[in-house]
Amino acid sequence: MPKAGIIYNDVKPIATSVAMELKDKLTAAGWDVYITASLGGILGYSQPHSPVCHTPIEGLTPPGFDSSMKFTVVLGGDGTVLAASRLVAPCGIPMLTVNTGHMGFLTETYLNKLPEAIEQVMTDEYQIEDRTMLTVKVLRGETVIWEALCLNEMVLHREPLTCMCHFEIAVGEHSPVDIAADGVIISTPTGSTAYSLSAGGPVISPGVNVLQLVPICPHSLASRALVFPDTESVNIYPVNIPRLVMVVDGNGGCYVLPEDRVYLERSQYQARFIRLQSPEFFQVLREKLGWGLPHIAKPTSVELP
């Protein structure tokens, strides 16, 4: 019996009801179906009085989800997709992402097209697009006190108010550099259209094997976005006292103390997206962010008064 999964945003009634209906439909068609809320992939925050909050990356996978699962349907918005990727990437399960949110930049289809999409997936009429993920770790000495998979970006900044931070950052074996800024972003190509875009970083096509470092509001004309090979690891040493806060994919993270080190590298796991048609990144940029839309035609001549 083939096996499928459903991951849904249980905060949204429409996603919940569709998940239950889809489970019944797949079960009736002879599939073994496992269902879970995306909450399990939402990263928790460690607290100042209890900074160690270490759940191993592989420890988030829900019961029943494993490498034998042919696909999982993800019902929600971009946040749900980010959470789902952490749940299933260690098992290599392809995700059919269905938008029940707002922008849905990471989603493949919409609810009104779900019946046709499911038929297409059940008959293996699709392609798989792999997206780079990051492994993010906070180390105290040689002890890992927090870790997570990251599809979009890692952000390190000060709280509760935005103010100048100092970071010593080493990319690969290169000499460390000092950056003074409100914060720093380490982004994957997928995350280049998220926070790093708003902070002035470039858009990077998903198939390019690079990462990028983007300072947030740097206090220097020399500190600008840096794109580097994803074969290079990154070590960040915070200089600020008493602490900084790190956020991964916008929904979880931990406090980083002056004696800690943030370590990032390209993960051995990838987010696997089901594509019902050939991937068209520029079309998504145009539809979701307005990139490359034609300008209003200018008049060929101007009449002077």
N, C-alpha and C positions, 0 to 999 in steps of 0.2 A: 504493500500500500504506500503510495507516494505521500511525502510529508510536506506541509506548508505551515507558515507562521503568520500571525497578525499582530502588529504592534500599533496601538492607538493612543491618542491623547484623551485620557478619561476625564479631563476637565471640560471637554467639548461634547455636549450631548449628541450632536450629529455624528461625530467620529465614533462615539460609543455605540450608537444604534446601528450604524453601517457595519461596524466590526462584528456585531452579533449576527446580523443578517448574512454577512459574507461567510462567517464560520459555518452557518447552517447550509449555505449553498455549496461550499467546498466539501463538507462532510457528506452531503447527499450525492456528490459526484464521485465519492470514493476516496477522498483525501483524509489523511490523518492530520488534524489541525490543532496547533498549539497557539494560544492567545495570551497576550500580556499587555499591560499598560506601559507607556513609555517612561513612567515615573522611575522605573528601575535604572534607567540610563541617565537620569538627572544627577549631576554630581553634587554631593553635599559640601558644605563649608566646614572646615575645622575652625574652632573658636580660640580666642587668645588664651583662655585658661586650659585649653585642651588642643594644642596645635597638631597632635598626631592623629590623623584620620585616614589611615592607609587601607584602602581596598584594592587588592591587586587587579590589574586590567582585565585579566581573564575571569575574575570573580563576579562580574556583572552579568554574565550570560544567563538568561532565564532558563528554568527547567524545561527540558524537551527541545530546546534549540541547540542543534549541533550540525556538523558538516554534512549529515545525510539529508538535511532540509533543502528542498529544491529552490524555494524562494520564500520571502516574507513580504507581506503587504504592510506598508506604513501609512497610517491615516492620521494626518495632522498638518501642521505648518512646518516651517524650516526648523524651529526648535525641536519638534518631534523627530525630524529626520536626523538632526545632530545627536539626539539621545539614542535613537535606534541604531545609529552607526556604531556607537560604543558597545551596544548590547550584542551585535551580531558579527562585527568585523573579525573578532578572533576565530570565528567558525567559518568565515568566508561565505556567508549566506548572501545571495543577491537580494536587493531590496526594490520592490515596486512602490514608488513613493507617490501618494495621492494627496493632493492639496485640499485641506478643509480649513486652511487659515487665510492669510491675507496675501502677501506677496508670493509666497511659494516658489522662491528662486531655485530651491534644490529639488522641487517635486517634478515628477514626470507627466502626470495626468491629473484630471479633475474628476469629481464625484460623478458628474453626468456622463462621463466616458468610462467609468469603472467596469461595467458589465463587459464591454468589448475588450477592454484591457486585460481582464481576468481570462477571458477565452483565449486571447493571444498568448498569454504567459503559460497557461495550462498546456498549450500545444507547442511550447518551446519556440515560438515565433518572436524572438527578441534578441538584442545584443546586450552585452555587459560592458559597462564603462567603469574602469577602476580609478579611484581617486586616492591620492596620497593622504596619509594620516601621520600625525606626529605622536611620539611618545613623550610625555611631559613628566618630569620627576622633580620633586623637591628633596634635597639631601641635606642632612645634618651630620657632618662628618662623612662617614661612608654608609649611613643608615638612610634608607628611603622612607620618608615620613608621609609622602603623598605622591600619587601618580595617576595618570589618566591618559586615555586616547583623545586625540584632538583632530577634528576634521577642518575646522575653520582657522582659529587662532588662539594664541596664548597672550594675555595682556597682563603686564605687571605695572602697578601704579600705587600711589599713596592714598590713604583715606584718613578721615572722612571728607576732607576738602582737597580739591586739586591744588597742588603746589609743586615746586621744583623737586625733582628726584635726581639722584646720581647713580649711574650704573657703570660697572666695569663688565664689558662683554667680550668674550673670546669666541670667534667663529673658527671651527676646525683647529688647525695648528698655527693659525695666524696670531700675531701679537694682539693682546687685548686693547680695546679702545675704551675711552671714557665718554659717556653720553650724559648730558644734563637735559632733562625733559620732564614733562608731566608724567610720562610713562613710556613703555616700549611695547611693541607688538611684534611677535614672531608669527608669520602667516604662511599657510600652504597656498598653492594656486587657487584652490576652492575658496579659501578665505580672502583672497585678494579682492573680491567684490563685496566684502562685508566691512568690518570695522576699519581695516587698513585702507580701504578705498576712501572712507570718510576722513581719514587722517592724512590723505595725500599720497598714498602709495599707488603704484601702477596696477592695472588689471593684467593678470597673467592667465593665459590659456591653460586649461586643466592638464593638457598633455605635456607641458614643459616641466622637466624634472629639476625644479628649483624651489627654494624657500625665500622669504623676504623678511628683512628687519626694518620696521618703520617706527621712528621716534614720534611720540605724540607731543606736539607743540614744543619742538626743541628750542633751547635758548642758544642757538648757534646757527649761522648761515652754512656751516660746514656739515651739520648733522642732517642728512637726508636719507631717504629710503635706500636700502641696499639689497640687491638680489644676488643670491649665491647658490651654488649647487646643493641639492638636497642630500648629497653624500657627506656634507660637512655637518658636524654636530655643533651645538651652541651651549656655552656655559655663561650664565649671568650671575654676577656677584653684586648684591645690593649693598649700598653704602649708607643708606638712610637709617636713622634711629628715630623711633623704636622699631618700626616694622613697615612692610609693604603688604599689599594684598594682590594675589594672583587670581585671575579669572580665566577659565578655559571654556571656549565656545559660548561665552555669555551667560552660563548658568551654574557655575560652581567653581570652587577653587580653595585656596588656603592662604593663611598668613605666612609671610616670608620674613624671617628675622635676619639681622645683620650677619649672623654666623651661618646662615643657610646658603645653599647654592641651587639655582634652577638649571636643570639640564634638559635639553631637547635634542631629539634626533628623529630622522624619518623612521616610522614604525615598520615593523615586519608585516603588519596587517594593513589592509586596504579597505576602504568603503567601496562596495560593489553595487553599482546602480544599474537596474534594468532599464534599457532604452527600447521603446517600442518602434522607434525609427532611428535612423543614423543620427548620432549626436550633432547638434548644431548650436555651438556655444554662442556665436555672434547673434543668432536669432533670439536666444534667451536674453542676451545683453540688451538687444533692441526692444524686446517686448516688456522686460521688467524694469530696466534702468534708462531706457530712451537713448541708448548709444547708437550713433550713426543715423539718426533720423534726418531726413532731408530738411535743409533750411528753406525758409520762405523765400521765393524768388525776389531778387532786387530789381527795381526798374532799370531798363536799359538806358534811359535818358531822364534827366531832371530838368523840368521847366523852371527857369528863374522868374521871380516876380517882376 
